[in-house]
Amino acid sequence: MALDTLRCFNSMETTKRRHIDLLTLLDSKKKRFNLDPTGDEKLLLEALLRDHDGEVAAFASASAALKARDAAAHAALFVYIGKLAGALAETGGKVEH
């Protein structure tokens, strides 16, 4: 069950990154070239946000279920997630090889 919750967390992080990346690209186009998002870009941005919202809900549900079933596993998972966040913060969010 902890693995399923971690998968939900990873999916949530992926959808967040996709949405932010497109938002950043559209913002850059506006600042650099004074180009507004096209209709298709706006629709894609909305779809990516809906995808992320769904993944947030799935993670919240999986996390609550894990906590109810195995509080120690839930706590351990959040320690692990905290370590991931800390490690990525040190690299500016980038994984370097």
Stockholm file with secondary structure:
# STOCKHOLM 1.0

chainA/1-97         MALDTLRCFNSMETTKRRHIDLLTLLDSKKKRFNLDPTGDEKLLLEALLRDHDGEVAAFASASAALKARDAAAHAALFVYIGKLAGALAETGGKVEH
#=GR chainA/1-97 SS CHHHHHHHHHHHHHHHHHHHHHHHHHHHHHHHHCCCCCHHHHHHHHHHHHHHHHHHHHHHHHHHHHHHHCHHHHHHHHHHHHHHHHHHHHTTTCCCC
#=GC SS_cons        CHHHHHHHHHHHHHHHHHHHHHHHHHHHHHHHHCCCCCHHHHHHHHHHHHHHHHHHHHHHHHHHHHHHHCHHHHHHHHHHHHHHHHHHHHTTTCCCC
//
